[in-house]
Amino acid sequence: MFNTLQRIPIPLLIVLATTLEVSGDALVRLGIYQHMGLVRLACFLGGATLLFGYASFLNTAPVDFARIVGLYLATLFVVWQIISFAVFKTLPGLPILLGGTLIISGGLIVTFWNAPA
């Protein structure tokens, strides 16, 4: 199975990982603030499963971790805003949009800038 995962294109692995992470975080947050009892427990277990999936996909990518983290953070910001709107109906304000521009720019620099050794 590991070899199969390593054949998935890196950008797709990153999108899968970020979607799993943000969805897992959202599910845990729903469990904390909006549910009780068995539903809360189910949210926690579901969130933990999604977060484990995120770590598995991210660490499967066959590239240097220091380089992939830049693209991961840029993608994470975008996916976070999508899930935030879809689940919590929250639109990003100006500070989030400006900060997000810096996050995305920094992530792309970390990932794609080939500085001489």
Secondary structure, DSSP 8 states (H G I E B T S, - for coil): -HHHHHTS-HHHHHHHHHHHHHHHHHHHHHHHHH--HHHHHHHHHHHHHHHHHHHHHHHHSSS-HHHHHHHHHHHHHHHHHHHHHHHH-----HHHHHHHHHHHHHHHHHHH-----
